[in-house]
Each structure stands twice: as C-alpha cells, then as structure tokens.
Amino acid sequence: MSYADLRELRSALTTASDIAFSLDSTPSGQETELLTDALRRALAAANALGAEHGATGCSEHPRGAVDPLYGDKDDPLPPGYGRCLLCNDRRRRAGAQRRGGR
C-alpha cells in the first residue's frame, strides 16, 4: 500500500460524499454521473491498495501517481497513454522534444 493510493481513495470518497449529501430528492443525470464516477475512482483506488501494480497499473511505477487526465472526457489522453503520470509525463516530454519545444 502506498500513500498515493490511500490519498486517492480518501479523495474519491470525500468527493462522492460531498456529491451525495448535496443531491436533491431527484438528482439530475449529470449529478448521478458525477457520483458514479467518484465511486468508480474510489473502488479502483481501494482495489489498488493491495494490487501488485498499484493504481497506475504500471510495472515500472507501481506506486506512482495516477494521471489526473486519465478518464477525462473533456480533455482525453492521447492514444497509447495509460494511467501512470510518470510514464505519461515522459511521453509528453519526448513529444515536445521531437517537435522542437522544451
């Protein structure tokens, strides 16, 4: 178990709790979707606590941070990117160097 996994679990549960306690008697579809997403994040983080590859699913960085853009529908990650923030950051930097940026 890593601190990052535990922090992700706590964050997701807090988010889910905040959403649940702010719901009206008939929640909107968007509210329901937000709650479901937070609960899925919490479940994934809970499963990662004992998993060999942690929340990242990465064999190189099993206890690393999950990329906050992973699963973001508004700003999706490029194809081939995974959950691992460290690997995705390395890919971003390599892409910037190929394009001539820093």
N, C-alpha and C positions, 0 to 999 in steps of 0.2 A: 504494500500500500504506500502510495506517495502522498505528499502534501498537496500536490496539484490535483490529484484525483479527489481527495477529500474536499478541497476548496471548490472544485467543480460541482460535486454533489451538493454541498451546502448552498452554493449559489443557485443551482437549479431548483432546489427545494424551496428556498426563500422566494424565488420568482413565482413558482407555482402557488405557493401560499398567498402571496400578495394578490395574484390574479384571482384566485378562488374566493378570497374574502371581499374582493371588490365587485364580484358578479351580482347582477340583479337577478330577480326571480326567473327571467327569461333571457339568458345570455345570447349575445349575437354570435354569428358564425365566426367572426374574427376573434372574439374573446375565447370561444371554445377552441379555436385553432391555436391561439397563443398558449392556453393552458395545456393542451395536448403536447405541444412542442416542448414546453418546460418539463412536463412529466417524462417525456421520452429522454430528454437530456439527463434528468435525474436517474432514470433507470440505467442508461448507458454508463453513467459515472459510477453507480453502485456496482454494476457488473464489472467495471474496470478495477475496482478496489482489489479484487483477488486474481485478476487475469494476469497471465504471463506478459502480455504485450501492453498492458495498461489501456488507458482511454484512447491513446493515439493509434493503437493497432500497429505500431511501428517497431520492428525488431531492433533497429538502431537506437531509437529513443523511446523505450517502452514506458518510461515515467515522465516523458516530456509534456509540454503543454499542447492542448488541442487548439488548432487554428480557429479563431473566432469567426472567420468567414465560412467555415465548413458548415454546409447545410443552409446557408443564407440564400434565400430565393431571390432577393433583390440584387445581390452582388455575389454571384456564384464564383467558385474557384474554377480555374481553367481545367480542361480535361487532363486526367492523369495525376492531379493533386489529391492528396489524402488528408487525413485528419491531423497529422503531425505538423505543428507550427514550425519546428526547426527544419524539417525537410522542405516544407513549402517555402520558407524564407530563403533557403539555399537555392531553390529553383527560381525564385523571384530575382535574386541577386545575379544568378547566372544568365537569366534572360535579359536583365538590364545591361550586363557587360557585353553580351552579344550585340545588343542594339547600340552600344557605344555610350551608354549612360553610366552613371556611378551609383 
